[in-house]
Amino acid sequence: MQAYVYGAKRELPEGFEDYVGRKNVAIVSIDMHEGHLADTPDCPCPAPRAREIVEPLNEFHRAARALDIPVIHVRSVLRKGGADDINGIPSAWRRTFPLYVGDIPNADEHAIQGTRWTNFVTEVAEGDLIVETKKRLSAFYPTDLDFLLRNMRIETVIFDGGFTDCCVLNSSFDASNHNYRVVVLRDLVRGTNDEMEDAALKIISLHLGLVMDSADLLAAWKD
């Protein structure tokens, strides 16, 4: 079994078999919606690097469903009127991220309930599950994801989606702190840039769980 340890792919010693078993495992796909992925000037929080993983991610999910692995799609949804964010206590990223990327046109529309920006770009199949009360950076806050996973008796969480250095990293910390085993799929997440993505994956590999390629995980599931 191979995983990335501080950026280097290597064979793991015995003792990690529980991370790649098909029992008590679920995929959690984060924020693959139009608010990040729309290829239009009014996209309120663009993540252009993540557009390239849409179809590979769909293919991975199809293969996982065929093995009876549940797929959970998490999306950010904010109440109309902005009470959850811009007209309450705004998310920190709204003030800090533009210091790096510049002004973000239409940012106030990000994740607003009922807008096109909450529409999934990736496939959502019948039988998939949706968690849609994410309002900050972690898929666990303030959502019912932990409640859902525990009711499903899930012990290992497989993360894909975006941003690697933002929502994937935060969700991985929360999952680990909630005592789930964590696997992040290196080829199916995308970050702000290569440098930030690399740093986030290194942090995850040292402190939170395994960083793997999706093909290697699928192979382990099929063994």
N, C-alpha and C positions, 0 to 999 in steps of 0.2 A: 504494500500500500504506500503510495507516494503523496506527499504534501509539501507545501512551501514553508520553509522555516527561515524567517528573516530574509525572504526573497529568493532563497535557493531551494530548488526542488530536490527532494531527497527521499530515500526509502525510510519509512518509519520503523522503529523497533516494535516488537510485540507489545500489546497493551492498549492499542487504539481501536481494536475491532468494534467496540461499542459505538464509535463515531460513525461507522459506515454500515451498520446493520439496517435492515429494512423494517424492523419492529420499532414501534413508538417513535416514528420520525415524521416530520412534516416540512414542506417547503414554504417559506414565507418570502413572497416577492414584494418588494417595497417601491411604491410610488412610480409605477410605470404608466403614468397617465399624461394627458395632453398638456397639463400645466408645466411639465418638464420637457416633453418630447415633440410638441408641435413645431413644425418647421415654418413658422410665420413670425413676422416682426413683433406681433403682440403677445407672444408666448410670455407669461408672467414670471417664470423662473426657469429659463432655458438650461437644459443639460444636453447639449448637442452630441457629446461623446457617447451618451447612452442610446442614441438612436441605432447605432450599429449592432447592439446586442438584442434588439427586439425579436428578430426571427430566430437566432440561436437560443434565446430564452424560451420562445414558444416550442421549439423542437425538444429542448430539455424537459419542459413541463409535459409534453405529450408522452415522452418516453417514461417519465416518472408515473404518470397516471396509469400507463399500461402495466406498471408494477404495483398498482394500488397504493402509491404514495400520495397522500393528500396535498393539494396546493391551496395555499391561503394567499389572497391578494390584499395587500394593505394600501390604502390611499389616504392622503390628507384631504379632509373636508372641513371647511370653516363656515360658520353660520353667516348668512346674509346680514349685512349691517356692520360686520367687523367686531362684534363684541368679544370674539375669541382672540382677536389679534390687533389689527390696526387701530381700532377704536377702544381698545382696552389697554393691556400692557403688551406692546408689540413684541413679536419674536425677535430675538437678538440678531439673527441673520439679516433682517431687513435693514439694520443700521450698519452692521460690520461687513457683510459680503460686498456691498457696493464700493467699499473702500478699495477693494481689489479689482472687481470687474467693471466698475463704473455704474452709472445709473441704469436701472432695469425698467424699461418701459412697461407699463401696465402691471407692475408688481402688486398693486393693491388688489388685483383680481385673482391672485394666486389661490387656488383651492376653494374658491367661494362656492358654496352649495348651489346646485342648479345650473352652474355654468359648464361650458364645454371642457373647461380645464380639469374637471374631475373625471372625464371619460377615460377609461382604460384604453391604452394603445395595444397592449399585449392581449392575447386570447384569454378569455374567461370561459371555461367549459362548464357544462352542466355538471353539478357535483362539486365544483370548486367552492371555496368559502371566501367571503369578503369581510374585511374589517375596515371601517371607514370613519372612524372618529379620531384618527391621528391628527394632532394639531400642533405638535412641535417636532423635534428631530427623531425621537425614538418611536418605533412601531408599537411600543408598549405603553406610551403615554399620550393622552389619557384614555387609551382604548381598552377593550375587553379581550385583547389578544392573550394575555396570560390566563384568564378564565377559560377561554376557548381551548387553548393548548392543554391545560390541565384536565378539562372535561374529556378531551380526546386521548388522554393519557400519553401525551407526547413527552419525550425525554430529550430528543435531539432535534434541533432546528437548523434547517438549511437556508441560508440567506442568499438571495440574488436581487438585482435591481440597482437603485442608486439613491443618493450619491455615496460612493464608497467611504469618503472621508467625512461624511456628514451623517445621514440617516442610517446607513449600513453599520458604520462604526458605533454610533449611539445605541442602535438596536442590539448589536453584539455585546456591548457592555451590559445592557439591561438583561439580555437573555442569560449571560453568564452569571450575573449577580442574582438572578432568579433560579440559578442552579440547573439550567438547561445545558446540554452539550451543544456547542456551536460549530457549524461548518459554513464557511463563506466560499462561494465559488468564484475563483479568481477571474475566469474568462467571462462570467456573466454579471459582473458588477462594473460600474464605471464611476470615476471620481471627477473632481473639479479639473484636475490635470494629472499628468503622469506622476509628477513628484508627490502630490498629495495622496493619490491612489496608492502608490508604492508605500508611503509612510503608514497609511491606515492599515494596509494588509500586513505590514511588518508588526505593527502593534497587536493586531488580532492574533497573528501566529505565535507571538511570545506570551500573551497574557489571557486570551479569551477562548481560543479553540483552534480548529484546523482551517487552513487555507488550501483548497484543492481545486483542480480542474474538474469540470463537470463530467468529462468523459471518464476520468478515473473513478469518480463516485458512482457513475452508472455501471461501470464494470464491476465494482465491488458489490453493488446491489444485485447484479445478475449472477454472481458467483454462488 
